[in-house]
Amino acid sequence: MMKIKVQVETLSEFQKDLKRLIKKYRTLNDDLEEVKTILKVKPDERPPFSFRIDNLGINTCVIKVKKIACKALKGNGVNSGLRLIYAWFEVEERIVFIELYHKNDKEAEDMERILANFR
């Protein structure tokens, strides 16, 4: 199996999301490292864990990860409620983390943020 050398980058807004959420979920940095490890091997959508966000009117492939295991949320496993939005650039083998949030804090991804950065 060929190993892809996928670059993982983050938007500054993503860093702010992470900083805010780490106060609530202490294991989040470690949990995200696990997610990165998986995405570096299989960065495209993988239902039921992740889905492509369609109808954005842009060419960039934007994916929403719904199943993130968070150790700080005991007993929830991958049903932690955390959501990760990222852009996948297959040709460049690059992932850009766009947004991280808990489903109880907001209903859906920030379309304005996605479009502002990937038009």
Buried (B, 14 or more C-beta within 10 A) or exposed (E): EEEEEBEBEBBEBBEEBBEEBBEEBEBBEEBBEBBBEEBBEEBEBBEEBBBEBEEBEBEBBBBBBBBBBBBBBEEBEEEBBBBBBBBBBEEEEBBBBBBBBBEEEEEEBBEEBBBEBBE
